Amino acid sequence: MKNVIKFIVIVLFSVTGYSQNGAKIEFSAEDNTIDYGKISKSDNAVRSFEFTNTGDAPLTIISAQSTLSSIVVTKPGAPIMPGKKGKIDVKYNMAAGPIRKTITVETNAVNYPDGRVALKIKGEVL
C-alpha cells in the first residue's frame, strides 16, 4: 500500500512539473506559413500572422525580424493578455521571383523552445 501511495505522489509531482504555466502563443496560419500565391508587383504585399495567447500570463513579443531588409515586420508593442488576439504584420518589398522567407519571432511563450517561433512566407511575384 505504501508503494502505491509513493507512486501516486511521484506521478502527481511529475505531472505538475511538466505542465507549463505562462504565456502560450498559437498562430491561426497553418504551419505558421502564409502563402502569397502568385501576385503582381503592384500588390501592397502586407499580410498578417494572427495569433492568440492561450496561456495564463501576458504574452510579450520581444522581437520579430527577418534577416532580409526586403521584409518589414511590425509587432504589437503592448503585451497580449490571456485569451486575447494579436497580429504580426509582414510587408514584402516586391521583387520578381519566388518568395521563400522566414521571420523569427522571439517571445516569452512557454510552448516553443526558448520562446522562438519561425514564421514563413511563400509565393511568387510575377
C-alpha positions as CSV (number, residue, x, y, z in Angstrom):
1,M,0.0,0.0,0.0
2,K,2.8,2.4,0.8
3,N,4.4,1.8,-2.6
4,V,1.1,2.7,-4.3
5,I,0.9,5.9,-2.4
6,K,4.5,6.8,-3.2
7,F,3.9,6.1,-6.8
8,I,0.8,8.3,-6.9
9,V,2.7,11.1,-5.2
10,I,5.6,10.8,-7.7
11,V,3.3,10.9,-10.6
12,L,1.4,14.0,-9.3
13,F,4.7,15.8,-8.8
14,S,5.9,14.8,-12.3
15,V,2.7,16.0,-13.9
16,T,2.8,19.2,-12.1
17,G,6.4,19.8,-13.1
18,Y,5.8,19.1,-16.7
19,S,2.6,21.2,-17.0
20,Q,3.6,24.6,-18.5
21,N,2.2,27.7,-16.9
22,G,2.7,31.0,-18.6
23,A,2.1,32.7,-21.9
24,K,1.4,30.4,-24.9
25,I,1.2,31.6,-28.5
26,E,-1.0,29.8,-31.1
27,F,-0.9,31.1,-34.7
28,S,-4.0,30.7,-36.9
29,A,-1.9,30.2,-40.1
30,E,-1.4,26.5,-40.9
31,D,2.2,25.5,-40.2
32,N,2.9,29.2,-39.3
33,T,3.1,29.9,-43.0
34,I,1.3,32.5,-45.2
35,D,1.1,31.7,-48.9
36,Y,1.1,34.9,-51.0
37,G,0.3,32.7,-54.1
38,K,1.1,34.3,-57.5
39,I,0.9,38.0,-57.1
40,S,1.9,41.1,-59.2
41,K,4.4,43.8,-58.2
42,S,1.5,46.2,-57.7
43,D,0.2,44.2,-54.7
44,N,0.7,46.0,-51.4
45,A,2.3,42.8,-50.1
46,V,1.1,43.2,-46.5
47,R,0.0,40.0,-44.7
48,S,-0.8,39.4,-41.1
49,F,0.1,36.4,-38.9
50,E,-2.8,36.3,-36.4
51,F,-2.3,34.6,-33.0
52,T,-4.0,34.0,-29.7
53,N,-2.5,33.9,-26.2
54,T,-3.8,30.6,-25.0
55,G,-1.8,30.7,-21.8
56,D,-2.5,32.1,-18.4
57,A,0.0,35.0,-18.4
58,P,0.6,38.1,-20.6
59,L,2.4,37.3,-23.8
60,T,5.2,39.6,-24.8
61,I,6.6,39.8,-28.4
62,I,10.2,40.7,-27.6
63,S,11.3,40.9,-31.3
64,A,10.1,40.0,-34.7
65,Q,12.6,40.3,-37.5
66,S,13.8,38.9,-40.8
67,T,17.4,38.6,-41.9
68,L,16.5,40.4,-45.1
69,S,15.9,44.1,-45.5
70,S,13.2,43.4,-48.1
71,I,10.8,42.4,-45.3
72,V,9.3,44.9,-42.9
73,V,7.9,43.3,-39.8
74,T,5.5,45.1,-37.4
75,K,4.9,43.6,-34.0
76,P,2.5,44.5,-31.2
77,G,4.0,47.0,-28.7
78,A,1.9,46.0,-25.7
79,P,1.7,42.6,-24.0
80,I,-1.2,40.4,-25.2
81,M,-3.4,39.3,-22.3
82,P,-4.5,35.7,-21.8
83,G,-7.3,34.8,-24.2
84,K,-6.8,37.9,-26.4
85,K,-5.7,38.0,-30.0
86,G,-2.9,39.9,-31.7
87,K,-1.2,40.1,-35.1
88,I,2.2,40.5,-36.6
89,D,2.2,42.3,-39.9
90,V,4.7,41.4,-42.6
91,K,5.3,43.6,-45.7
92,Y,7.4,42.1,-48.5
93,N,9.1,44.5,-50.9
94,M,8.0,43.1,-54.2
95,A,11.0,41.8,-56.2
96,A,10.2,39.5,-59.1
97,G,10.7,35.8,-58.5
98,P,9.9,33.2,-55.8
99,I,9.2,34.2,-52.2
100,R,10.6,31.8,-49.6
101,K,11.4,33.7,-46.4
102,T,11.5,33.2,-42.7
103,I,10.7,35.7,-39.9
104,T,12.0,34.9,-36.4
105,V,9.7,35.9,-33.5
106,E,11.1,36.0,-30.0
107,T,8.5,35.8,-27.2
108,N,8.1,34.8,-23.6
109,A,5.8,31.8,-24.7
110,V,6.5,28.6,-22.9
111,N,5.1,26.3,-25.7
112,Y,8.1,26.9,-28.0
113,P,11.7,26.2,-27.3
114,D,13.3,29.4,-25.9
115,G,10.1,31.3,-26.9
116,R,11.3,31.4,-30.6
117,V,8.8,30.9,-33.4
118,A,9.7,30.7,-37.1
119,L,7.0,32.2,-39.4
120,K,7.3,31.6,-43.1
121,I,6.0,33.4,-46.2
122,K,6.0,31.9,-49.6
123,G,4.7,32.7,-53.1
124,E,5.8,34.1,-56.4
125,V,6.0,37.7,-57.6
126,L,5.2,37.9,-61.3
